Amino acid sequence: MTRICILGGGFAGLYTALSLARLPWKSSPDIILVDKNDRFLFTPFLYELLTSELQEWEIAPTFKELLDRTNIQFLQGTVTNIDLSHQQVEVNTGNIGRSSYINYDRLVIAIGGETPMQTVSGASEYAIPFRTLQDFHRLNSKLELLEAANRDRVRVCIAGAGTSGVELACKIADRLKDVGRVRLVDRNSQILSNSTPASREVAERALSDRGVWTDLNTKVLEVGDGEIVLDYGNGIDSLPVDIVLWTVGNTFSKIISQLPVEHSPSQKIIVEPTLQVKNYPEVFAIGDLAASVDENGQTLPATAQVAFQQSQYCAWNIWASINQKPLVKFHYIALGEFISLGVDGATASLLGKINITGFPAQAMRRIAYLLRMPTIQHQWKIGTAWFSKPVIELIRRSL
């Protein structure tokens, strides 16, 4: 039996597995999905947990639940070695001294990136990244302690004014309200440097309305216990702070950087247009760690949208390679972006031409992401909960 091993259960890995399971196989392959966590995380909705707009079960269903009606096997564990020459993967499943060894006919490397915390002194000790459920719990616990202390002010500094930093700033400002003192720091000359001018303008207004300070052309020199040191270009200042959030950069595990494959300067794996790893046609690399380019040769960003589209092509090309069919080149379509701006706001840029703001953008974002949930069963479960809330609230008020 053909065995397909997929490393990483994020957008790239999970959606590849689900797509493979739906394809018309003459003889069903053995599909194994490996991830260190027991839950999939719909990362674009992670920010909504901070303001209790969404619940954890909605954005982080277990792999067991998602794969229940499929022939996909799930193995929870940490990948400790990838042997490309012998087509074998070693996975530490948590048992002391025991590892699982998986031989494969096709391999998908879709292990997500991590936030680099070693680039600035003190960041790894005192700053909090924000890309996992563990990061949310750590931040939420700290916010709850500060809120319970009835502080006159809660000072939060966010390093990085990309999409993640801007969404965090708005959500935290809405949560803390008058006691919040939120500061957004970025070394660039503008926020959302990869977004459209229209989205940037709406986001700037949202930050201003919430009283968020924005320090541009500013570098973080050091993070300490209760303070942050900033370099404004024309001077250095040390500011008191209660929480530092780190949303800058992307890095990968040593296992990825040590693979005997071609890497880009940022340590991403260089892939062919078919998403196959150079010199290893049985291996595919997608998601954050793949140095994939568009038709103009521009490296694609590490976003859920890119990973989702790659997963469709990757699944098809694996199927084609096994069934002696021609493989297709990955073609990315930039559909646009959604940016959540607090509890009641959002901005949407569709195909880089149509811009929508406010409640319509927020509603469109919710619906679009609902349709991107991994399975129809989970879509139905969430959709039922969302659309029943107004009805339940109306009944409650009328009683």
Steps between C-alpha positions, in 0.01 A plus 500: 500500500623849414577704810476879510645670806410862575702690758310790654130540568456868418323642197750348259523152651145435619335632185736293283401189694129575468535572128689174447225307675241640257687414180394200282745229598496155336667369812477723808843606631611495859484870605673596826480852645757593765479800731638580845163634617170318531305792348487686173509878545315734268755776558313794338244472781751474784461872576126459566577291808643807672167681489286187551337550161572135428560195716794263486298206368396707200851579376694202635319170437691180575654303217303201628177687436603631158632165373227286654326421170811460288763232445774739615709382794613758753821468697573753772870553545803713422701434185858432609657389172425491128713252304444589135741240366319211673155661477438474871379739770569470873232631738526535877155412632572607856587160641842510664755326285248407233461632149282408207659446160288564193608384157340693217448495124403868495589757763344842560705734718262761637643574843405856586737774598575648839543856622874570545551620856881513506548804277472755781647475848238397757223424250503124561478554878249783523308531172205286389453383139147456367446215257390198710234413757775484761596859415137609540469332841822658618392847387144459626618390845720806528220731388259343751747556784548864403125554462430339839752732664284801398798682359455863392682411181621186326793567268536271199768530234474304175809451285408478133232699316410239244156340489553305822624802694220728380228245577646439845521872574134558414372195687698575816401868489133398476539255787683734737304811397591808708770330706687378195817673385585316180812578299582360154866503396645434155831572330326580171361839402139377487272235644378206292781539249367207292138618491314733266502877567124488563534228767788690656296820522207322667734326746676826588164657579397199711821520702462875547137467611610253767784717625775260390841667479688413182878534501632453146865504388564363847706197607472293815845482655421302813212350695526483876287412800247782492673715240585527133783697340418670169726665244313779321787579266563836663508372854461201732239471773405242763127467562312317777280220371282223642485278191718475190362311201729382221360458147819549300655248263478131420745218562507121468618201697859378464371185332387708203819703470713184520325313220729433199288715269532846350402779738423865443688769700213491753550120538182413314504189282524581130236315301420436138188659343326168575585549872743208491831541678789530256674165443237320711190457280326284761520786754278808500546812712217748558389764746723737695821306436469484119676761287219505246471782246226651288504546122715812538763319703400671825522287814153438639422607857455254785121531527211261547369597155821388330513178702139418419552541126825303510324212674260454207785485246716284725226238547429489128867467408552218748202320351630567148851379582366172638257448211750589224315818407659836411565732792383861493687817594384689805317818406424739784199731480515794741138520610563786740514527876286551807625691801306501825503842665361456848169356610283694261726573205684346208631584158494285189700534182367275225724422203694815586226717350186491713521640852233448765502623860296482817227248571470379137871411501467334839201292386672409174811393692300276731314332214812458284692341787204284595508354149873438541457284807649152437185288488132545420416355841699767682364772272146390588580483871645851507242650263215365712656652813558838335156539345318376809665754732284799390184290530593379848587854606169632366307233690695571817422871484133440439461281811 
